[in-house]
Amino acid sequence: MSRDQETNSEPVRLLFEMTREDNPRLYDDLIRFNKGTKRVNRLRFLAHEGLLAQNWMLVPSAGTLSQGTVSALPTPSKVNPAVAGHVVQAFDAPMVDGED
């Protein structure tokens, strides 16, 4: 086994401290969980999602895609305010008797 293969197969271990001043958003998200597995899994999930988001930004723009690929992309549509109002109403808090 080459050195590169050995390095890639060994686990990565991290130990770090973070205060709220370092990154308030991340700190607030992680502090919700007790120390241990749940907090570690949340950090692992956020790191994974961050990598996906970072790689999404590397997708070539539509200007460099072939014409066949561009035609397969969904076209943006305008939002119909009447339909949007019905959707908002459907997911709004339920009305209590006597309310209008």
N, C-alpha and C positions, 0 to 999 in steps of 0.2 A: 504494500500500500504506500503510495507516495505521501509526502508531507502535506500537500494540498488536500488530499482525500482525508487524511487523519484530522486536519484542522477543521474541515467542514463537518465531520461526524461527531465532534465533541460538543457537549452542551455549553451554552453561554451562561455564565453566572454573573448576576449583577447585585451589587449592594450599594445603595446610595441614599442620601438624605435630601429631603426637599422641604423648604419652608414655603409658606403661602406667598412670601415676597418674591420667590423665584419664579413661580408661575401660578397665579391665583386661580385661574380656570381649571388647570389640571389638578392642583391641590384640592380644590373644593369637590371635584368629581371623585377623586380617590379617597378622600377622608370619609366619605359616606360609608365605606366598607370597613369592617374591623380588620385588624392586622391579619395577614395570612393569605390563604388561597384565593379568596374572592377578590381581594385588592390586587393581587398579582395577576389574576386572570383578566381583570378590568384593564390593567396597564398593558397586558399583552394584546388584548382586543383593540385598545386605542392605538397602539403601535402598528398593528396590522392594518387597521383602517387608514391610518396616516400614510402608510406605504402605498396602499391602493390609490388613495387620493393623489399622492405625489406622482405615481406612475400614470394616472389618468391625464395629468397635465402634459405628459410626454407624448400623448396620442397625436399623430399628425393632424394638422388643420385640414378643413374641407378643401382648401385651395390646392393641396398636394395629392388629393385622392383622385382616382380615375373617375371618369364620367359614370361608369356602371355602378361604382360604389356610392357615389353621391346620390344617384337616383334611388338607391335602396334605403337611404336615410329618411327617417320620418320628417315631414315638413311641419314647421311650427304653425300652430293654429291660433286664431284670436279667441279670447275668452268672451263668451256670451254672458253679460252681466245678469240676465234673468236666470240662466241656468246656474250660474255661480251663487246667486242668492238662494236658490232652492237647496243647493249642496250645503251651504253654510247653515241654513235653517234645519236641514236634516241632522246635522251633527251638533247643533246647539243644545244647550241644557234643556231637559224636558220642562214643559210648562206645567205649573201647578194649577189646580182648579181655581177658577176665578180670575186668572191672569189672561191677558189678551195679547 
